[in-house]
Amino acid sequence: MARLVLCRHGQSEWNAKNLFTGWADVDLSEKGHQEAKTAGEKLKNNNIQLDVVYTSLLQRAIKTTYHILNESHQLYLPTYKHWRLNERHYGNLQGLNKDDARDDFGEEQVHIWRRSYDTAPPAQDEDQRQSYINDPKYRDLDARVMPDAESLKDTLVRVKPYWNDHIAPQLLAGKTVLVSAHGNSLRALIKYLEDVSDEDITGLEIKTGEPLVYELTDDLKVEDKYYL
């Protein structure tokens, strides 16, 4: 039986400040570092031996991954980073305080941007876009593919190929896989994995720094799921 472990990164500095983060590459807060270390301790205490690890290109996920592997004594494992596991791109909302955004755009509109399945926020401006295009992290990403804002539906569209091409084959081979990523990239993955409806996925919350374990059948159907 394959086992998939999903873990949202620990609290980030912008999470603590109530800011829209998206692709902004912010660090973990002190609380976030501790959450990630605790996640690793939980893997160790539950004797979960991983085989392969996947994470995003954003440091809050990468550092969470490091803490998990360090605390569970599994730093030797192969770890792969890819932009397709990045957080949902929040476009022109990135860096804005969520309460200020509600004042500017209205509670209902901000709720739609945050929680609807297929409505993207306003696109980032051209200067912001160019800053990502010129970032060394994305030198292998065709600028035509670079998002400037994403809905959760858009996020699933770019996460799914990475799942199909890289993660699913490891699970089909019976491996235990860790995906250490972000609230929305993981929500997209869970939607696909559990066939969650467009309506129900809007209410799904994923805890920061809490390993979520899926026991999967040979054809990758969910047999059991639980937080450690």
Secondary structure as the mmCIF struct_conf table of DSSP 4:
data_model
#
loop_
_struct_conf.conf_type_id
_struct_conf.id
_struct_conf.beg_label_comp_id
_struct_conf.beg_label_asym_id
_struct_conf.beg_label_seq_id
_struct_conf.end_label_comp_id
_struct_conf.end_label_asym_id
_struct_conf.end_label_seq_id
STRN STRN1 ALA A 2 ARG A 8
HELX_LH_PP_P HELX_LH_PP_P1 HIS A 9 GLN A 11
STRN STRN2 SER A 12 SER A 12
HELX_RH_AL_P HELX_RH_AL_P1 GLU A 13 ALA A 16
TURN_TY1_P TURN_TY1_P1 LYS A 17 ASN A 18
STRN STRN3 LEU A 19 LEU A 19
TURN_TY1_P TURN_TY1_P2 GLY A 22 TRP A 23
HELX_LH_PP_P HELX_LH_PP_P2 VAL A 26 ASP A 27
STRN STRN4 LEU A 28 LEU A 28
HELX_LH_PP_P HELX_LH_PP_P3 SER A 29 SER A 29
HELX_RH_AL_P HELX_RH_AL_P2 GLU A 30 ASN A 45
TURN_TY1_P TURN_TY1_P3 ASN A 46 ASN A 47
BEND BEND1 ASP A 51 ASP A 51
STRN STRN5 VAL A 52 THR A 55
BEND BEND2 LEU A 57 LEU A 58
HELX_RH_AL_P HELX_RH_AL_P3 GLN A 59 GLU A 71
TURN_TY1_P TURN_TY1_P4 SER A 72 HIS A 73
TURN_TY1_P TURN_TY1_P5 LEU A 75 TYR A 76
BEND BEND3 LEU A 77 LEU A 77
STRN STRN6 THR A 79 LYS A 81
HELX_RH_3T_P HELX_RH_3T_P1 TRP A 83 LEU A 85
BEND BEND4 ASN A 86 ASN A 86
HELX_LH_PP_P HELX_LH_PP_P4 GLU A 87 HIS A 89
HELX_RH_3T_P HELX_RH_3T_P2 GLY A 91 LEU A 93
TURN_TY1_P TURN_TY1_P6 GLN A 94 GLY A 95
STRN STRN7 ASN A 97 ASN A 97
HELX_RH_AL_P HELX_RH_AL_P4 LYS A 98 PHE A 105
HELX_RH_AL_P HELX_RH_AL_P5 GLU A 107 ARG A 115
BEND BEND5 TYR A 117 ASP A 118
HELX_LH_PP_P HELX_LH_PP_P5 PRO A 122 ASP A 125
HELX_RH_AL_P HELX_RH_AL_P6 GLU A 126 ILE A 133
TURN_TY1_P TURN_TY1_P7 ASN A 134 ASN A 134
BEND BEND6 ASP A 135 ASP A 135
HELX_RH_3T_P HELX_RH_3T_P3 PRO A 136 TYR A 138
TURN_TY1_P TURN_TY1_P8 ARG A 139 ASP A 140
BEND BEND7 LEU A 141 LEU A 141
TURN_TY1_P TURN_TY1_P9 ALA A 143 VAL A 145
BEND BEND8 ASP A 148 ALA A 149
HELX_RH_AL_P HELX_RH_AL_P7 LEU A 152 TYR A 162
HELX_RH_PI_P HELX_RH_PI_P1 TRP A 163 ILE A 167
HELX_RH_AL_P HELX_RH_AL_P8 ALA A 168 LEU A 172
TURN_TY1_P TURN_TY1_P10 ALA A 173 GLY A 174
STRN STRN8 THR A 176 ALA A 181
HELX_RH_AL_P HELX_RH_AL_P9 GLY A 183 GLU A 194
TURN_TY1_P TURN_TY1_P11 ASP A 195 ASP A 195
HELX_RH_AL_P HELX_RH_AL_P10 ASP A 198 ILE A 201
TURN_TY1_P TURN_TY1_P12 THR A 202 GLY A 203
STRN STRN9 THR A 208 THR A 208
TURN_TY1_P TURN_TY1_P13 GLY A 209 GLY A 209
STRN STRN10 LEU A 212 LEU A 216
TURN_TY1_P TURN_TY1_P14 ASP A 218 ASP A 219
STRN STRN11 VAL A 222 TYR A 227
#
